[in-house]
Amino acid sequence: MIVVASVYHTGTNFIFQHLLKGMTQVGIAPDSKYVKGLPRNSFARIHCDLSQHVYLQWWLLRCLCVVPMRHPVSVAESWKARGRDLANLAIQWNILKTEVDPYEPMYLPIDSPDRMNWLDTISRNIDRELQTDWPVVMSCNKSATLTETEREAVVEVMDDGFFDRFGYEE
């Protein structure tokens, strides 16, 4: 059983389309039927937002966790294009850093040329052969230009060094 924990617009749907084909998605609310064990060959999807984070620890304690990543500026541009509040994006990054990262999830930076190294780790852990047979994804279909103030806010989120391991620079 795999849980995909993500910040909106970092590549959640991309993970489903390219890596979890043939697996069954289950709901995120813990269910009494899971007392006998979590379903094999299945996954749960949970976003690092305030409405779903109540379930995060339950899943993180029981499942392998995969986290899709994209450069924070690209994610912010995607949020802005969709009219989402960038203050909530900062909250989601914080939840990822403080509540998911301590569980040592398997990250997949889908926009990194080094993504195969990250994917190899996931392959070994889920015992499933995975390949990066997709082009490096630099942006989504929908993006908007950030103002200088918005860009500075994203850079501030990046200042703690969390994103360095993915090769993301300001």
N, C-alpha and C positions, 0 to 999 in steps of 0.2 A: 504494500500500500504506500502510495506517495501522496504527500500534500504539496501543492504548489502555492507558496506564499508570495504575494507580490504587491508592489506598488502599481496602481493603475497606469497603464500605457508603458510598461517596461517590457512587455512581450509575453504576457500570459496566454493570449490566444495563439501566438506563434508557437509556444511550447506545446499546446494541445495539438495543433496541426502537424507539427514536425516530429515530435518526440513521443507523444502518448497515444498515437493512433492505435486503435484496437483495445484500448483500456476503457473501463466503465467509470464514468464520473458519479460520485456519490455526493449527497448533500453535506453541508458543513456543520449542521447542528448535531452534536453527539447524540447517538441513538442507542436505546437499550439493546438493540439487536447486535451491537458491536461488542457486548460483554463476552460473547463466545469467540470473538476475534474479528479483526477487520477483513473485509473482502479482499481476496487476492486479485491481482491484475486490475486494480482500480486506483482511482486518485480522487482527491478532494481539492477544491480550489478555494483559496481564501485570500482576501485582500487585506493589506495592512492599514485598514481604516477603522475609525472608531466604532462603526456599526457592526463590524465583524471581529474585531480583535479580542472580544470576549472568548472566542473559540480557539484562538491561536495556540495557547499553551496546551490545551487538550490534545490537539493534533500533533504539535511539535514533540510531545512526550511519547507519542505512539508510532510515528511514521518517519520515513526518510523525507527530508524536505528539499525541494528544488526551488530556487529563486531566480527568475529571469531578471536580467539587468540590461539597461540601456544608459547611455550617458545622461546624467541629470539635466543638462541643458536641453537635450533632445526631448526628454520626458516633459520638461516644463513647457516647451514649445507646443507639444501635443496637447497638454492640458489647456493651455491658453486658447488654442484653436477650437477647442470644444466648449469653451466658456466655463471651465472649471476654476474654482478658487485656488490660487497658488499657495495660499496659507495652509490649505488642507494637504497639499503636496508635501509641504515641510513636515506636517504631522505624520504623514505616512512614512517618509524617510526616517523620522525619529523612531517610529514603532519598529520599522525594519531593523534599525541599528541597535535598539535597546532590548527588544523582545524576541526577535527572530535570530539575529546574528549570534547571540550567546549559545544557541543550540547547534552551532556549526553546520548550517545548511550547505547544500551544494549549489553554488552560484553558476549561472550560465549567462555571461555577458554576450548577448546575441549580436552586438555591433562591434565586437573585438576581433581583430585578425587572429588572435590567440585562442579563439573560442574552442578549437578542437582539444586543447589541453584541458579546458574546463569540462568539456563534454566527455573526455576519457574517464574522468573521475566519476561522473554520473553513471556512465556505462558500467563501470566496475561495480558500483554500489547497487545498481538495480538489476544487474545481471541481464542486460539487454544491449545488444550491439547497436550503437547510435553513430551516425555520421553527420558531419556538417556539410550536407549536400545542398546548402542554400548560400546565396551570396551574403556578404557582410551587410547587415541591415543598418543603414545610417540614419534613416528617419522613417516615420510612418507616412501614410497617405495624406495626413492632415497635420500641418504644422503652422505656427505663426511666429513672427519675430518678437522677441522679448524686448521690452524697454530696458534702458540701462539700469534702472532701479530693480526691475524683476531679475535681470541677469546677476546683479550684485547679490540679491537674496539667494539665488541658486548657488553662487560661489561661496557664500557664507555657510550654506549647508555642507558644502564639499570641504571646508577648511579643516575638519577634524581628521583627515587622512583616511577615512573609511573607504573612499572610492579609489584610492591609489592602487590597490591590488588589482583593479580591473584595467589599469592603464588610462584612466580618465583624468584628463588635466583640465584646468580651468580654461 
